[in-house]
Amino acid sequence: MAFETNKDVLEWYEKQDRTLTNEFIDGLPWHTVKDTPLDPKFIPVLLYMRDVEVLTDMYHRELQRTPTGRDPVISKFMERWGIEEITHGQVINRFLNEAGYETPEDWQNQTHRNVTKTYHTYTYLLTTLTNLLGSRFTGTHMAFGAIHEMSTAQAYRRMKELANHPVLSMILEGIIREEAAHTHFYWSVAKLELQKSTTAQKIARKVIETFYVPVGQGSLAKKRAEYSVATLFSGEGGVDQIDRTVTQRARQLPGLAGLTKVTTRIGGICEKFRPSKIAAAAALLISVNLHAIL
């Protein structure tokens, strides 16, 4: 589907039905969650996914301090996007509780408190730079967002395939549908913005090549990000899946032809972790006070 303006993209997005409605969530067979064992190695990954999702309101506030976030079309999108992402985190947390992994009542506040000071300093500097560049940085924001949304959707797909838990699969399938709509918005707006100038394209490429890391890394600990990536993608076909569904699609955006950063970054992380190392890391993360360190 081709769009001529950002407003066209927003109008398309607003016509998309929500999947994780209250009716959908209440209708899940929560009472059967414990009937199917869940490999403990996936618990730290689900906690990471949960925390990335609920930090969306922080990312939203940061973007509102930039020309991108003040754009009326993008701002309207992000109002719904933020609600949907936080719902994803809350549903994952409920699944963990139903599976026997109890989390504190104030886990969302804890997640926000655990964001590093380094991240806040980095964000302040990036926001300052963004305001200096003005709307020329919007294409970068949107391209980065598209890459993160695409890689997040693939992480959920890998979790669904590897964990093979019937209730979790239902949850993840619903999340994937909503993430697909987010991806299409980001990617479509990025395309329109990057078409406007070669300067915008050069900025986007430079920033992605220099600063790309897995979604959530920075606001959350690097060890958590790398463990999650390796657990999901170090197996057969994992990195190829990222290359095919994320990197190659990102290359279709103006100015990003030949981009390799996403594949090489994910591949590099997977190379560091062998199966025995993943198992040892999972055992350590789960044996210690899980909620305090994660």
Helices and strands as residue ranges (DSSP letters): H 6-14, H 22-26, G 30-35, G 40-42, H 43-54, H 56-64, H 67-70, H 72-98, H 107-113, H 117-133, G 134-137, H 138-163, H 166-194, H 198-211, H 222-233, H 238-242, I 243-247, H 248-250, H 261-272, H 275-287, H 290-293
